[in-house]
Amino acid sequence: MDADGVRRSAVFETHREAAVELKRRELEAEGIRGGTIARPAEPHTFNELADYWLEQRAPGKRSRKDDVSIIRKHLRPEFGELDLDSIEVARIDAYVTTRRDLSKKTVNNHLTLLKTMLGVAVDLGWLSAAPRVRKPRVPLFQTDYRYLRTQAEIDRLLDAARLHSEQTAILYATAVYTGLRKGELARLQWSDVDFDRRLITVQRSFDGLTKAERVRCADPRSAPATTSAAAPAEEKRMGVPQRRRRTARSVEPVVRGASSCRASAGGVPPRAAARGHEALRYVP
């Protein structure tokens, strides 16, 4: 009898194996009735979890299209018909092994999504505990970039950009000295730029929210200085719409609740200090 009084049966090769399993089930049923053992979750398949994810979670993500593709091409074919509690470490390791033709970064993306989905299954009560997902180690940089390592190289880049136009030079200078992503650069507005405090509020990307889905601030302290007194002339030269200027105050968070927006004295943000064009992919 199980915890609900329903008779269960199974076939074993030996009487001893049957006796051991019977005792285990009796103890489990007693523990469930007494509240010392959690009742096993109702069985759900990975396909059910995938359907839930695509309907309830994916629509609110910037990476929704990626989720749809990964689930359709990779996760459903591998795990779709399996009960969630049968997706164990060994099964996940086998999944990684069969995808050696893909880059480690791509496999990591698959496993990150799988791990998050299994975590949701736990929250839903569909799975008692999620298996540990071990992702391949991926180096920060896939290539040893050999440019933009020195100020002289940065100056050469900006001089070349200035030959195209002053606005192009401004765009590249902002990228180099703040580490903003290209989508964040494309969606900057003048209201995001505070010349007095030398802060840029980053609150959107070209397709919606920022990748981190939160507002942050970039502090281009290592850029050539523009003093508060010179800011009006600088704004006029760059074509900033004229606005009523305020008296410069001490550095404070630019947006309410964004304490990380305080200016730091460390120059280029730590991740932005990395060499090469990856320096433009600042992740705080």
KARAPE-V618550 format. One record per residue. SS is DSSP state (helix for helix, strand for strand, loop for the rest). PSI is psi in whole degrees, -180 to 180 (none if undefined). NEAR is the number of other ideal C-beta (glycine too) atoms within 10 Angstrom. Layout:
((SS:PSI:NEAR) (SS:PSI:NEAR))
//
This chain:
((loop:138:10) (loop:-170:14) (loop:-21:16) (loop:8:9) (loop:12:8) (loop:132:8) (loop:130:6) (loop:154:9) (loop:157:4) (loop:160:9) (loop:133:6) (loop:158:12) (loop:-33:7) (loop:158:8) (helix:-37:8) (helix:-44:9) (helix:-40:12) (helix:-40:13) (helix:-41:11) (helix:-45:12) (helix:-38:12) (helix:-45:13) (helix:-41:10) (helix:-43:10) (helix:-37:15) (helix:-44:12) (helix:-39:11) (helix:-45:15) (helix:-40:18) (helix:-41:12) (helix:-38:14) (helix:-44:16) (helix:-33:14) (helix:-6:9) (loop:6:8) (loop:-14:8) (loop:133:14) (loop:140:11) (loop:133:14) (loop:141:12) (loop:149:17) (loop:139:7) (loop:134:12) (loop:145:17) (strand:165:17) (helix:-33:24) (helix:-40:15) (helix:-42:16) (helix:-41:24) (helix:-42:20) (helix:-44:13) (helix:-45:17) (helix:-47:22) (helix:-28:15) (helix:-36:9) (helix:-32:11) (helix:-46:14) (helix:-38:19) (helix:-26:10) (helix:4:9) (loop:148:14) (loop:-28:14) (loop:27:13) (helix:-45:13) (helix:-38:10) (helix:-43:13) (helix:-46:21) (helix:-45:14) (helix:-46:11) (helix:-43:18) (helix:-44:25) (helix:-43:12) (helix:-26:10) (helix:-56:20) (helix:-43:22) (helix:-48:15) (helix:-32:10) (helix:-43:18) (helix:-7:24) (loop:-50:14) (loop:-5:11) (loop:144:14) (strand:146:15) (helix:-37:23) (helix:-6:16) (helix:-1:12) (loop:93:24) (loop:177:12) (helix:-45:11) (helix:-38:9) (helix:-39:13) (helix:-40:21) (helix:-39:12) (helix:-37:12) (helix:-44:19) (helix:-42:18) (helix:-39:8) (loop:-1:11) (loop:38:17) (loop:-16:10) (loop:-12:7) (loop:157:14) (loop:155:13) (helix:-36:16) (helix:-41:12) (helix:-45:15) (helix:-39:19) (helix:-41:16) (helix:-41:19) (helix:-47:20) (helix:-34:19) (helix:-44:13) (helix:-44:19) (helix:-45:25) (helix:-43:16) (helix:-41:15) (helix:-42:23) (helix:-33:22) (helix:-39:13) (helix:-38:16) (helix:-39:24) (helix:-45:14) (helix:-33:10) (helix:-10:15) (loop:13:12) (loop:-15:20) (loop:132:21) (loop:-37:13) (loop:142:11) (loop:141:18) (loop:157:17) (loop:128:9) (loop:115:18) (loop:116:12) (loop:144:17) (loop:143:14) (loop:129:7) (loop:127:14) (loop:150:8) (loop:-40:7) (loop:128:11) (loop:-21:11) (loop:146:9) (loop:94:7) (loop:136:14) (loop:27:9) (loop:164:12) (loop:37:18) (loop:-21:12) (loop:164:10) (helix:-35:9) (helix:-41:8) (helix:-38:13) (helix:-42:18) (helix:-40:10) (helix:-42:13) (helix:-47:17) (helix:-34:17) (helix:-42:10) (helix:-39:12) (helix:-36:19) (helix:-27:15) (helix:-28:8) (helix:-54:11) (loop:160:10) (helix:-38:12) (helix:-36:12) (helix:-42:14) (helix:-40:17) (helix:-41:16) (helix:-49:17) (helix:-36:19) (helix:-41:18) (helix:-41:20) (helix:-47:21) (helix:-43:22) (helix:-6:23) (helix:-25:26) (loop:22:24) (loop:150:26) (loop:160:20) (helix:-37:14) (helix:-36:15) (helix:-38:25) (helix:-43:18) (helix:-26:13) (loop:9:18) (loop:144:19) (loop:157:9) (helix:-30:12) (helix:-14:9) (helix:-14:18) (strand:123:17) (strand:101:17) (loop:-34:20) (loop:-45:16) (loop:-1:19) (loop:51:20) (strand:144:23) (strand:123:24) (strand:122:20) (strand:109:25) (loop:6:19) (loop:160:17) (strand:179:20) (loop:-21:11) (loop:28:9) (strand:-132:12) (loop:166:14) (loop:166:18) (loop:-36:14) (loop:-5:12) (loop:39:11) (loop:160:14) (loop:137:20) (strand:175:21) (strand:144:24) (strand:139:25) (loop:91:22) (loop:61:23) (loop:-24:17) (loop:-1:17) (loop:158:15) (loop:130:8) (loop:142:9) (loop:110:16) (loop:162:11) (loop:-38:13) (loop:-32:9) (loop:-6:12) (helix:-43:17) (helix:-45:13) (helix:-39:10) (helix:-43:12) (helix:-43:18) (helix:-41:10) (helix:-35:11) (helix:-3:14) (loop:25:10) (loop:132:14) (loop:135:7) (loop:137:8) (loop:163:9) (loop:122:4) (loop:147:12) (loop:158:8) (loop:134:6) (loop:136:15) (loop:176:8) (loop:156:6) (loop:128:16) (loop:168:11) (loop:137:16) (loop:-35:20) (loop:145:14) (loop:129:8) (loop:-8:9) (loop:72:15) (helix:-23:9) (helix:-5:13) (helix:5:22) (loop:140:14) (loop:139:18) (loop:163:12) (loop:16:6) (loop:4:11) (loop:-141:14) (loop:136:20) (loop:147:24) (helix:-49:13) (helix:-26:14) (helix:-15:23) (helix:-9:13) (loop:152:19) (loop:164:15) (loop:-177:15) (helix:-16:14) (helix:-18:17) (helix:-20:21) (helix:-5:20) (loop:64:15) (loop:122:22) (loop:110:12) (loop:none:14))
//
